[in-house]
Amino acid sequence: MARLLHMLLEELTLNLKRAEGHARLTLRWRGGTVTTLEVPVPAFPAYGARTDEDTISLLLPASRPYETANSGQNVNIVSST
């Protein structure tokens, strides 16, 4: 079934409206037909998961010697989750 969808589908666009509790899927089929679906999504708390402050305090000093752009992004991800 997945192969058939892959052959028939030209583009899939997902517009997630988590605060409103739904997502809009727009499917553009080969041949030009467009199908739009509204799909409910579960509501999640806005704050998400949190990393313990002790863990962050251990990770931040260890990341300082690395001056690459990726290490900064990784630290931001860890400290914001």
Secondary structure as a PSIPRED ss2 file (coil, helix, strand):
# PSIPRED VFORMAT (PSIPRED V4.0)

   1 M C   1.000  0.000  0.000
   2 A H   0.000  1.000  0.000
   3 R H   0.000  1.000  0.000
   4 L H   0.000  1.000  0.000
   5 L H   0.000  1.000  0.000
   6 H H   0.000  1.000  0.000
   7 M H   0.000  1.000  0.000
   8 L H   0.000  1.000  0.000
   9 L E   0.000  0.000  1.000
  10 E E   0.000  0.000  1.000
  11 E E   0.000  0.000  1.000
  12 L E   0.000  0.000  1.000
  13 T E   0.000  0.000  1.000
  14 L E   0.000  0.000  1.000
  15 N E   0.000  0.000  1.000
  16 L E   0.000  0.000  1.000
  17 K E   0.000  0.000  1.000
  18 R H   0.000  1.000  0.000
  19 A H   0.000  1.000  0.000
  20 E H   0.000  1.000  0.000
  21 G C   1.000  0.000  0.000
  22 H E   0.000  0.000  1.000
  23 A E   0.000  0.000  1.000
  24 R E   0.000  0.000  1.000
  25 L E   0.000  0.000  1.000
  26 T E   0.000  0.000  1.000
  27 L E   0.000  0.000  1.000
  28 R E   0.000  0.000  1.000
  29 W E   0.000  0.000  1.000
  30 R C   1.000  0.000  0.000
  31 G C   1.000  0.000  0.000
  32 G C   1.000  0.000  0.000
  33 T C   1.000  0.000  0.000
  34 V E   0.000  0.000  1.000
  35 T E   0.000  0.000  1.000
  36 T E   0.000  0.000  1.000
  37 L E   0.000  0.000  1.000
  38 E E   0.000  0.000  1.000
  39 V E   0.000  0.000  1.000
  40 P E   0.000  0.000  1.000
  41 V C   1.000  0.000  0.000
  42 P C   1.000  0.000  0.000
  43 A C   1.000  0.000  0.000
  44 F C   1.000  0.000  0.000
  45 P C   1.000  0.000  0.000
  46 A C   1.000  0.000  0.000
  47 Y C   1.000  0.000  0.000
  48 G C   1.000  0.000  0.000
  49 A C   1.000  0.000  0.000
  50 R C   1.000  0.000  0.000
  51 T C   1.000  0.000  0.000
  52 D C   1.000  0.000  0.000
  53 E H   0.000  1.000  0.000
  54 D H   0.000  1.000  0.000
  55 T H   0.000  1.000  0.000
  56 I H   0.000  1.000  0.000
  57 S H   0.000  1.000  0.000
  58 L H   0.000  1.000  0.000
  59 L H   0.000  1.000  0.000
  60 L H   0.000  1.000  0.000
  61 P H   0.000  1.000  0.000
  62 A H   0.000  1.000  0.000
  63 S H   0.000  1.000  0.000
  64 R C   1.000  0.000  0.000
  65 P C   1.000  0.000  0.000
  66 Y C   1.000  0.000  0.000
  67 E C   1.000  0.000  0.000
  68 T C   1.000  0.000  0.000
  69 A H   0.000  1.000  0.000
  70 N H   0.000  1.000  0.000
  71 S H   0.000  1.000  0.000
  72 G H   0.000  1.000  0.000
  73 Q H   0.000  1.000  0.000
  74 N H   0.000  1.000  0.000
  75 V H   0.000  1.000  0.000
  76 N H   0.000  1.000  0.000
  77 I H   0.000  1.000  0.000
  78 V H   0.000  1.000  0.000
  79 S H   0.000  1.000  0.000
  80 S H   0.000  1.000  0.000
  81 T C   1.000  0.000  0.000
